[in-house]
Amino acid sequence: MCRPLLVYWISLLSLSAGAQTPTENCVASEVQPEAIDLDQPRDQLARQSDLVIPEGARIGRIRVVRRPIFDVSDPEQDNVLYRMLNALNTPTWESALRAQLVFEESDVYQPGLIAESERILRQREYLTAAWVGVTHVCGNEVEVSVLVRDTWTLLPTVGASRSGGDNTTNTGLSDPNFLGSGKSVGVSYTRDSDRTETSVYFDDPNVFGSHWQSGFAYDRRSDGRGRSAYLERPFYSEQANWRVGLSGVDDVREESRFVGAEDIADYRRSRDYVSVDVGWRLAERNDRQVRLLAGYRYEALDFERLPDEPNLDVLPEDRTVSYPWIGFDYRENRFREMTNLTRLQRVEDVRDGFVWRTELGYSSPGLGATEDRAVLNMDFRDALLTTDTNYASYGFSQSGTWRFDESRVENLLGTLSVEYFHGGSVRWNSWYTNLSFTAAHNLTVDQQLLIGGDTGLRGYPSEYQQGNRRALWTIERRYFPDWHPFKLFRLGGVLFSDIGRAWFSDGRNNGPDEGVLKDVGFGLRLASSRIEVQRMLHLDFAFPLDGDDSIDDMQVLLRGRARF
């Protein structure tokens, strides 16, 4: 009698255990993280189409797969140096990666949130690549896998750059993924033609694992100081319902006034800035979203003469704006994944739609301002064309104030720009062009519209021309060879030409050569696929075709940039 009962209970327990087996009634995707080659952008763009996901399915499990910096299972990467770097690197905490996701276990599955989480991870400085996708369907639940690869982030910095005839040197130590936490810390010492500066900073993109962000920076300069801090809960996702932010800046430095490409005098500028803002997502329909924004800003600018400096004909006038503001953000939440657009062999996310942001405020002496002003800021960006081989966009930005006491605008600045990419997403070479026009009206003495060096026209010194109008056209032939030496570097090349001019609409002298300036040149781009992947080295050789006898026949520019 006891033996049949024992067999019955054992059978019942076996059936119960079998019902709880996680692989029962599960369908696996043909695309699994282990098979994705993160050195090949096209592999990362693979999307499984073999899974049928039930309507209303929930996320039952989030699986995080972390790859080391070097894949020592690859014979080309299996050496003592790469193994040592892997051993010395602290892998990014799984909790830090999960904090970036905009979905959680037990949430209803939404493809848009999966894609957005992948976009967010790709933006992180401490990751070289990211892929997020559904890898199993088990009844009414899905498994989402998150695949990432770390980059080496602890970097001693010893470098130099040259642009527009100005040299900059820097040393320091930085880590955008401190001990694998995803938090950024750094200290640096910089010397350029204007000042020497010692800086320390800290930034936390996920405070205590939340979507709050905070950070601070302190700069000690030969000509002043800089202090800043912020705390905010941003629109971390396109689906986030609200945001709030608080920030402050205390900055003192010496500035230069240029006339005819010459630094005629220096003065000290002190800036105090405080901002508080909030925002709400109001509505969304057909990928179009409206956000209501509001806040308060205070900015005080004070200027003083420096001893032993020539007197400026007009010293910038002290001014303070203090104003509440209201605005809106209207956007299309469509994105497209492309490669070789502005980065070397990296997956890039571009917005296939528009973003329109406008702010209107009123600054009053009753709030501490120096006079009554209306403040209007606007920024509009839109994609004109997005295909496998083409991407075109245009934008318009405007800022400035209306002074009621003088019935005129002040520091009115507007810029219209158009850019176009062709070919790089599917071929190893591409064309790029950018055309921009900027107009200014009633600029104060501390505001100048310049061209040359870093502000365009690589063949000319910085600040070579000044004005209240500026036009610049750049055309480049870019090369993205699929060459990956030592599985460590990506190399690119460029042939370029710049044409531009800055001038005054009233005919005043705008520089040593008042006409249209042109240059041609070539350059190299070097990016690491394993170390500090968010920046690439630019080495350009530019040859001016115009200008006076004071400029060199060739300008050499050595810079670090985030874009190609």
C-alpha positions as CSV (number, residue, x, y, z in Angstrom):
1,M,0.0,0.0,0.0
2,C,2.8,2.4,0.8
3,R,4.8,1.6,-2.3
4,P,2.0,2.7,-4.8
5,L,1.5,5.9,-2.8
6,L,5.3,6.6,-3.0
7,V,5.3,6.1,-6.8
8,Y,2.2,8.4,-7.1
9,W,3.9,11.3,-5.2
10,I,7.2,10.9,-7.1
11,S,5.3,11.0,-10.4
12,L,3.3,14.1,-9.3
13,L,6.5,15.9,-8.3
14,S,8.1,15.1,-11.6
15,L,5.2,16.5,-13.5
16,S,5.2,19.7,-11.4
17,A,9.0,20.2,-11.9
18,G,8.6,19.6,-15.7
19,A,5.9,22.3,-15.8
20,Q,8.4,24.8,-14.3
21,T,11.2,24.1,-16.8
22,P,12.0,27.6,-18.4
23,T,12.7,26.0,-21.8
24,E,9.3,24.4,-22.2
25,N,7.3,25.9,-25.0
26,C,10.1,28.3,-25.7
27,V,11.2,29.3,-29.2
28,A,14.8,30.6,-29.6
29,S,15.8,33.3,-32.1
30,E,18.3,32.4,-34.8
31,V,20.1,35.6,-33.7
32,Q,21.9,35.2,-30.4
33,P,24.4,37.6,-28.8
34,E,27.1,35.0,-28.8
35,A,27.2,35.0,-32.6
36,I,27.3,38.8,-33.2
37,D,30.6,40.2,-34.3
38,L,30.8,43.6,-32.5
39,D,33.7,44.6,-34.8
40,Q,31.4,44.5,-37.8
41,P,28.7,47.2,-37.6
42,R,26.5,45.3,-40.1
43,D,26.4,42.4,-37.7
44,Q,25.1,44.6,-34.9
45,L,22.3,45.9,-37.2
46,A,20.9,42.3,-37.6
47,R,17.3,42.1,-36.4
48,Q,15.7,38.8,-35.7
49,S,12.5,38.3,-37.9
50,D,11.9,34.7,-37.1
51,L,10.1,35.2,-33.8
52,V,6.4,35.8,-33.5
53,I,5.8,37.8,-30.3
54,P,2.3,37.5,-28.9
55,E,0.3,40.7,-28.4
56,G,0.6,41.9,-24.9
57,A,3.6,39.7,-24.1
58,R,5.7,40.7,-21.1
59,I,9.4,40.8,-20.5
60,G,10.1,37.7,-18.4
61,R,13.8,38.0,-18.2
62,I,16.6,40.5,-19.1
63,R,19.9,38.8,-19.9
64,V,23.0,40.9,-19.8
65,V,26.0,39.7,-21.8
66,R,29.2,41.6,-21.3
67,R,32.1,41.2,-23.6
68,P,35.7,42.0,-22.5
69,I,37.7,44.7,-24.3
70,F,39.6,42.0,-26.3
71,D,38.3,38.7,-27.5
72,V,41.2,36.4,-26.7
73,S,39.4,33.5,-28.4
74,D,40.4,35.2,-31.6
75,P,44.0,34.3,-32.5
76,E,44.7,37.8,-33.6
77,Q,43.8,39.1,-30.1
78,D,45.3,36.3,-28.0
79,N,48.5,37.8,-26.8
80,V,50.0,38.8,-23.4
81,L,49.2,42.6,-23.8
82,Y,45.5,42.1,-24.6
83,R,45.1,39.5,-21.9
84,M,46.7,41.8,-19.4
85,L,44.4,44.8,-20.4
86,N,41.4,42.5,-20.0
87,A,42.6,41.5,-16.5
88,L,43.3,45.0,-15.4
89,N,39.9,46.4,-16.6
90,T,37.0,46.4,-14.2
91,P,34.0,45.2,-16.2
92,T,31.0,47.6,-16.2
93,W,28.6,46.7,-13.4
94,E,25.5,44.9,-14.6
95,S,23.5,47.2,-12.4
96,A,25.0,50.2,-14.3
97,L,24.0,48.7,-17.6
98,R,20.5,47.9,-16.4
99,A,20.1,51.5,-15.1
100,Q,20.4,52.7,-18.7
101,L,17.5,50.6,-20.0
102,V,14.1,52.2,-20.3
103,F,12.3,48.9,-19.7
104,E,12.3,46.4,-16.8
105,E,11.3,42.8,-16.2
106,S,7.5,42.3,-16.0
107,D,6.9,45.3,-18.3
108,V,4.8,44.9,-21.4
109,Y,7.1,44.3,-24.4
110,Q,7.3,47.4,-26.7
111,P,9.7,47.3,-29.6
112,G,10.3,51.0,-29.4
113,L,11.7,50.8,-25.9
114,I,14.1,48.0,-27.0
115,A,15.4,50.1,-29.8
116,E,15.7,53.2,-27.6
117,S,17.6,51.3,-24.9
118,E,20.1,50.3,-27.6
119,R,20.5,53.9,-28.7
120,I,21.2,55.0,-25.1
121,L,23.8,52.3,-24.6
122,R,25.6,53.2,-27.8
123,Q,26.0,56.8,-26.5
124,R,28.0,55.8,-23.4
125,E,31.7,56.6,-23.5
126,Y,32.6,53.3,-21.7
127,L,31.1,51.0,-24.4
128,T,32.4,50.3,-27.9
129,A,29.2,48.7,-29.1
130,A,25.7,47.6,-27.9
131,W,23.0,45.4,-29.2
132,V,19.6,44.7,-27.6
133,G,17.0,42.2,-28.9
134,V,14.5,39.4,-28.1
135,T,16.2,36.0,-28.0
136,H,13.5,33.7,-26.7
137,V,9.7,33.6,-26.6
138,C,8.2,31.4,-23.9
139,G,4.5,31.5,-24.1
140,N,3.4,35.0,-23.3
141,E,6.8,36.0,-22.0
142,V,10.0,37.1,-23.9
143,E,13.6,37.1,-23.0
144,V,15.5,40.3,-23.9
145,S,19.3,40.0,-24.3
146,V,21.6,43.0,-23.8
147,L,25.0,42.7,-25.4
148,V,27.7,45.2,-24.8
149,R,31.5,45.4,-25.0
150,D,33.6,47.5,-22.6
151,T,36.3,49.9,-23.7
152,W,39.5,50.8,-21.9
153,T,38.6,54.0,-20.0
154,L,41.4,54.7,-17.5
155,L,43.6,57.0,-19.6
156,P,46.6,59.1,-18.7
157,T,46.4,62.1,-21.1
158,V,49.6,63.6,-22.6
159,G,48.8,65.4,-25.8
160,A,49.1,68.4,-28.0
161,S,46.9,70.0,-30.7
162,R,47.3,72.8,-33.2
163,S,44.5,74.6,-35.0
164,G,44.4,78.0,-36.7
165,G,47.9,78.7,-35.7
166,D,47.2,78.2,-31.9
167,N,48.9,75.4,-29.9
168,T,47.3,73.6,-27.0
169,T,49.0,71.0,-24.7
170,N,47.3,68.9,-22.0
171,T,48.1,66.3,-19.4
172,G,45.8,64.5,-17.0
173,L,44.0,61.4,-16.0
174,S,40.4,60.5,-16.7
175,D,38.0,57.6,-16.4
176,P,34.5,57.8,-17.8
177,N,33.7,54.4,-16.2
178,F,35.2,54.6,-12.7
179,L,35.7,51.1,-11.3
180,G,33.0,49.9,-13.7
181,S,30.3,52.1,-12.2
182,G,29.5,54.1,-15.3
183,K,30.4,57.3,-13.4
184,S,33.0,59.7,-14.9
185,V,35.9,61.3,-13.0
186,G,38.9,63.2,-14.3
187,V,41.7,65.7,-13.6
188,S,43.6,67.7,-16.3
189,Y,46.1,70.4,-16.9
190,T,45.8,72.5,-20.1
191,R,47.9,75.2,-21.6
192,D,46.9,77.2,-24.7
193,S,47.5,80.7,-26.1
194,D,45.0,82.2,-23.7
195,R,45.5,80.6,-20.4
196,T,46.7,77.6,-18.3
197,E,44.0,75.6,-16.5
198,T,43.7,72.9,-14.0
199,S,40.4,71.0,-13.9
200,V,38.7,68.3,-11.9
201,Y,35.2,66.9,-12.6
202,F,32.7,64.2,-11.7
203,D,29.6,63.1,-13.5
204,D,27.0,60.5,-12.5
205,P,24.5,59.6,-15.2
206,N,22.4,57.3,-12.9
207,V,22.4,58.5,-9.3
208,F,21.9,55.5,-7.0
209,G,20.8,53.5,-10.1
210,S,18.0,55.9,-10.9
211,H,17.4,58.1,-13.9
212,W,18.6,61.2,-12.0
213,Q,21.9,62.7,-13.1
214,S,24.4,64.9,-11.3
215,G,27.8,66.3,-11.6
216,F,30.3,69.1,-10.8
217,A,33.4,70.7,-12.2
218,Y,36.1,73.0,-10.8
219,D,38.6,74.9,-13.0
220,R,41.5,76.9,-11.6
221,R,42.9,79.2,-14.3
222,S,45.8,81.5,-14.7
223,D,43.3,84.3,-15.5
224,G,40.4,83.3,-13.2
225,R,38.3,80.3,-12.1
226,G,35.3,78.1,-13.1
227,R,32.8,76.3,-10.9
228,S,29.7,74.5,-12.1
229,A,27.3,71.9,-10.8
230,Y,24.0,70.4,-11.9
231,L,21.2,68.0,-10.8
232,E,18.5,66.8,-13.1
233,R,16.1,64.1,-14.0
234,P,16.0,64.5,-17.8
235,F,13.7,63.2,-20.4
236,Y,15.8,60.0,-20.3
237,S,13.5,58.3,-22.7
238,E,11.2,59.5,-25.5
239,Q,8.4,58.0,-23.4
240,A,9.4,59.8,-20.1
241,N,6.5,61.9,-18.8
242,W,8.5,64.7,-17.0
243,R,11.8,66.3,-16.3
244,V,13.3,68.7,-13.8
245,G,16.7,70.3,-13.7
246,L,18.8,72.6,-11.6
247,S,22.2,74.0,-12.6
248,G,24.7,76.8,-11.7
249,V,27.9,78.3,-13.0
250,D,30.4,80.7,-11.6
251,D,33.0,81.6,-14.2
252,V,35.8,84.3,-14.3
253,R,38.2,84.5,-17.2
254,E,40.0,87.0,-19.5
255,E,38.7,87.5,-23.0
256,S,40.2,89.1,-26.1
257,R,38.8,91.6,-28.5
258,F,39.9,91.0,-32.2
259,V,40.0,93.6,-34.9
260,G,41.5,92.7,-38.3
261,A,42.8,89.3,-36.9
262,E,44.7,91.1,-34.2
263,D,44.1,90.8,-30.5
264,I,43.9,94.5,-29.6
265,A,43.0,94.3,-25.9
266,D,42.0,91.9,-23.1
267,Y,39.4,92.4,-20.4
268,R,38.1,90.3,-17.5
269,R,34.6,88.7,-17.7
270,S,32.7,87.4,-14.7
271,R,29.6,85.3,-15.2
272,D,27.1,84.0,-12.7
273,Y,24.4,81.7,-14.0
274,V,21.5,79.8,-12.3
275,S,18.8,77.8,-14.1
276,V,15.8,75.9,-12.9
277,D,13.4,74.1,-15.3
278,V,10.7,71.6,-15.6
279,G,9.0,69.8,-18.5
280,W,6.0,67.6,-19.2
281,R,5.1,65.3,-22.0
282,L,1.7,66.4,-23.1
283,A,0.7,64.2,-26.0
284,E,1.9,61.9,-28.7
285,R,0.4,60.8,-32.0
286,N,1.9,59.0,-35.0
287,D,5.4,59.3,-33.6
288,R,4.9,63.1,-33.0
289,Q,5.3,64.3,-29.5
290,V,4.6,67.6,-27.7
291,R,6.4,68.7,-24.5
292,L,5.6,71.7,-22.4
293,L,8.7,73.4,-20.9
294,A,9.0,76.1,-18.2
295,G,11.7,77.5,-16.0
296,Y,13.7,80.4,-14.6
297,R,17.1,81.7,-15.6
298,Y,19.5,84.3,-14.0
299,E,22.7,85.4,-15.8
300,A,24.9,88.3,-14.7
301,L,27.8,89.4,-16.8
302,D,30.3,91.9,-15.4
303,F,33.3,93.3,-17.3
304,E,36.4,95.2,-16.1
305,R,39.6,96.6,-17.7
306,L,42.9,94.9,-17.1
307,P,46.0,96.8,-15.9
308,D,48.7,97.4,-18.6
309,E,46.2,96.7,-21.4
310,P,45.2,99.2,-24.1
311,N,41.9,100.9,-23.4
312,L,39.1,99.5,-25.5
313,D,37.1,102.1,-27.4
314,V,34.0,100.5,-25.8
315,L,34.2,98.2,-22.8
316,P,31.4,95.7,-22.7
317,E,28.5,96.9,-20.7
318,D,27.6,95.0,-17.6
319,R,24.2,93.3,-18.0
320,T,22.0,91.0,-16.1
321,V,19.0,89.0,-17.3
322,S,16.6,87.4,-14.8
323,Y,13.5,85.9,-16.3
324,P,10.9,83.2,-16.1
325,W,10.3,81.5,-19.4
326,I,7.9,79.1,-21.1
327,G,8.3,77.0,-24.2
328,F,7.5,73.8,-26.1
329,D,9.4,70.9,-27.7
330,Y,7.7,69.3,-30.7
331,R,9.4,66.3,-32.2
332,E,9.1,63.3,-34.4
333,N,10.5,60.2,-32.7
334,R,11.7,58.2,-35.7
335,F,15.3,57.0,-36.0
336,R,17.5,55.2,-38.5
337,E,20.6,53.2,-37.9
338,M,23.5,54.0,-40.3
339,T,27.3,53.4,-40.4
340,N,30.2,55.5,-41.6
341,L,28.3,58.7,-41.3
342,T,30.3,60.7,-38.8
343,R,32.2,57.9,-37.1
344,L,34.6,55.2,-38.3
345,Q,33.0,51.7,-38.6
346,R,30.5,52.5,-35.9
347,V,26.7,52.1,-35.7
348,E,25.1,55.6,-35.6
349,D,21.6,56.6,-34.7
350,V,20.2,59.5,-36.7
351,R,16.8,61.1,-36.3
352,D,14.5,60.6,-39.3
353,G,12.3,63.5,-38.4
354,F,12.2,67.0,-36.8
355,V,12.8,68.6,-33.4
356,W,11.5,72.1,-32.8
357,R,12.2,73.8,-29.5
358,T,11.1,77.4,-28.7
359,E,11.5,79.4,-25.5
360,L,10.0,82.9,-24.6
361,G,10.8,84.8,-21.5
362,Y,10.5,88.2,-19.9
363,S,13.4,89.8,-18.0
364,S,12.5,92.5,-15.5
365,P,14.4,94.8,-13.1
366,G,11.9,93.6,-10.5
367,L,13.7,90.3,-10.6
368,G,17.2,91.8,-10.5
369,A,17.7,92.5,-14.3
370,T,19.4,95.6,-15.5
371,E,16.5,96.5,-17.8
372,D,13.3,95.1,-19.3
373,R,13.9,92.6,-22.1
374,A,12.0,89.9,-24.0
375,V,14.0,86.8,-24.6
376,L,13.4,84.5,-27.5
377,N,15.4,81.3,-28.3
378,M,14.5,78.8,-31.0
379,D,16.1,75.7,-32.6
380,F,14.7,73.6,-35.4
381,R,16.3,70.5,-37.0
382,D,14.8,68.3,-39.6
383,A,15.8,65.3,-41.8
384,L,15.2,65.9,-45.5
385,L,16.3,62.5,-46.9
386,T,17.1,59.3,-45.1
387,T,18.0,56.1,-47.2
388,D,20.6,53.4,-47.1
389,T,23.0,55.6,-49.0
390,N,21.8,59.2,-48.3
391,Y,21.2,61.4,-45.3
392,A,20.3,65.1,-45.6
393,S,19.2,67.5,-42.9
394,Y,18.8,71.2,-42.3
395,G,18.4,73.3,-39.3
396,F,17.7,76.9,-38.1
397,S,18.7,78.4,-34.7
398,Q,18.0,81.8,-33.4
399,S,18.7,83.6,-30.1
400,G,18.6,87.2,-28.9
401,T,16.7,89.7,-26.8
402,W,14.5,92.8,-27.3
403,R,15.4,95.8,-25.1
404,F,12.3,97.8,-24.3
405,D,14.3,100.8,-23.0
406,E,16.0,101.3,-26.4
407,S,13.3,99.7,-28.6
408,R,15.8,97.4,-30.4
409,V,17.1,93.9,-30.5
410,E,20.4,93.0,-28.9
411,N,22.8,90.0,-29.6
412,L,20.4,88.7,-32.3
413,L,22.0,85.7,-33.9
414,G,20.4,83.4,-36.5
415,T,22.0,80.4,-38.3
416,L,20.7,78.4,-41.2
417,S,22.6,75.2,-42.2
418,V,22.2,72.3,-44.6
419,E,24.3,69.1,-44.6
420,Y,24.3,66.1,-46.9
421,F,26.0,62.6,-46.7
422,H,26.1,60.2,-49.6
423,G,27.5,56.7,-49.9
424,G,29.2,55.9,-46.6
425,S,26.6,53.6,-45.1
426,V,27.0,50.9,-47.8
427,R,30.4,51.8,-49.4
428,W,33.9,52.4,-48.1
429,N,33.9,56.0,-49.3
430,S,31.4,58.9,-49.2
431,W,30.7,62.5,-50.0
432,Y,29.9,65.1,-47.4
433,T,29.0,68.7,-47.8
434,N,27.8,71.4,-45.4
435,L,26.5,74.9,-46.2
436,S,25.8,77.4,-43.4
437,F,24.9,81.1,-43.2
438,T,24.9,83.2,-39.9
439,A,23.5,86.7,-39.5
440,A,24.0,88.8,-36.4
441,H,22.5,92.2,-35.4
442,N,23.5,94.6,-32.6
443,L,26.2,92.4,-31.1
444,T,27.6,93.7,-27.8
445,V,31.3,94.2,-27.6
446,D,31.9,90.9,-25.9
447,Q,30.2,89.0,-28.8
448,Q,32.0,88.5,-32.1
449,L,31.3,86.5,-35.2
450,L,34.6,85.1,-36.4
451,I,35.9,82.7,-39.1
452,G,39.2,80.8,-39.4
453,G,40.8,77.8,-37.8
454,D,38.3,76.1,-35.5
455,T,35.4,78.3,-36.7
456,G,35.8,77.0,-40.3
457,L,38.4,77.6,-43.1
458,R,41.1,75.2,-41.9
459,G,43.7,76.9,-44.1
460,Y,43.6,80.2,-42.2
461,P,44.5,81.4,-38.6
462,S,41.8,81.6,-36.0
463,E,39.9,84.9,-35.9
464,Y,41.2,85.8,-39.4
465,Q,38.0,87.6,-40.3
466,Q,35.2,89.2,-38.2
467,G,31.8,90.5,-39.1
468,N,28.1,90.4,-38.5
469,R,27.6,88.0,-41.4
470,R,29.3,84.6,-42.0
471,A,29.0,82.1,-44.8
472,L,30.8,78.8,-45.0
473,W,30.7,75.9,-47.5
474,T,32.7,72.7,-46.9
475,I,32.9,69.7,-49.3
476,E,34.7,66.5,-48.4
477,R,35.5,63.2,-50.0
478,R,35.7,60.7,-47.1
479,Y,37.3,57.2,-47.0
480,F,36.4,54.5,-44.6
481,P,38.6,51.4,-45.4
482,D,37.6,48.2,-43.6
483,W,41.1,47.9,-42.1
484,H,41.5,47.0,-38.5
485,P,45.2,46.8,-37.6
486,F,45.9,44.8,-34.5
487,K,42.1,44.8,-33.9
488,L,42.8,48.2,-32.2
489,F,42.6,51.1,-34.6
490,R,40.4,52.3,-37.4
491,L,41.9,54.6,-40.1
492,G,40.1,57.0,-42.4
493,G,41.1,59.6,-44.9
494,V,39.6,62.8,-46.3
495,L,40.2,65.3,-49.2
496,F,38.5,68.7,-48.5
497,S,37.9,72.2,-49.6
498,D,36.5,75.1,-47.6
499,I,35.1,78.3,-49.0
500,G,33.8,81.1,-46.7
501,R,33.8,84.7,-45.5
502,A,32.9,86.8,-42.5
503,W,32.0,90.5,-43.2
504,F,30.1,93.5,-41.9
505,S,27.0,94.5,-43.7
506,D,27.9,98.2,-43.4
507,G,31.3,97.7,-45.2
508,R,33.6,98.0,-42.2
509,N,37.0,96.3,-42.3
510,N,36.6,92.6,-41.6
511,G,40.3,91.4,-41.7
512,P,43.6,91.4,-43.6
513,D,41.9,90.0,-46.6
514,E,38.3,91.2,-47.0
515,G,37.3,88.9,-49.8
516,V,36.0,85.3,-50.1
517,L,38.6,82.8,-48.7
518,K,39.3,79.4,-50.0
519,D,41.4,76.4,-49.0
520,V,42.1,72.8,-50.1
521,G,43.7,70.0,-48.2
522,F,43.8,66.4,-47.0
523,G,43.7,64.7,-43.7
524,L,43.8,61.5,-41.8
525,R,41.4,60.2,-39.1
526,L,42.5,57.7,-36.5
527,A,40.1,56.1,-34.0
528,S,40.5,53.4,-31.5
529,S,38.0,50.6,-31.4
530,R,39.1,49.6,-27.9
531,I,40.3,52.8,-26.1
532,E,38.4,56.1,-25.7
533,V,36.2,55.3,-28.7
534,Q,34.1,58.5,-28.5
535,R,36.9,60.6,-29.9
536,M,39.1,60.4,-33.0
537,L,42.4,62.0,-33.9
538,H,42.2,64.6,-36.7
539,L,45.4,65.4,-38.6
540,D,44.8,67.9,-41.4
541,F,47.1,69.7,-43.9
542,A,45.3,72.7,-45.3
543,F,46.6,75.1,-48.0
544,P,45.1,78.6,-48.2
545,L,44.4,79.9,-51.7
546,D,43.8,83.5,-50.6
547,G,44.9,85.8,-47.8
548,D,47.7,88.2,-47.1
549,D,51.4,87.5,-46.7
550,S,51.2,87.1,-43.0
551,I,49.7,83.6,-43.1
552,D,51.7,80.4,-43.8
553,D,51.5,78.5,-47.0
554,M,50.3,75.5,-45.1
555,Q,48.3,75.1,-41.9
556,V,48.7,71.9,-39.9
557,L,45.8,71.1,-37.6
558,L,46.1,68.3,-35.0
559,R,42.9,67.9,-33.0
560,G,40.7,65.5,-31.1
561,R,37.1,65.4,-32.3
562,A,34.0,63.3,-31.8
563,R,32.9,63.5,-35.5
564,F,34.7,62.7,-38.7
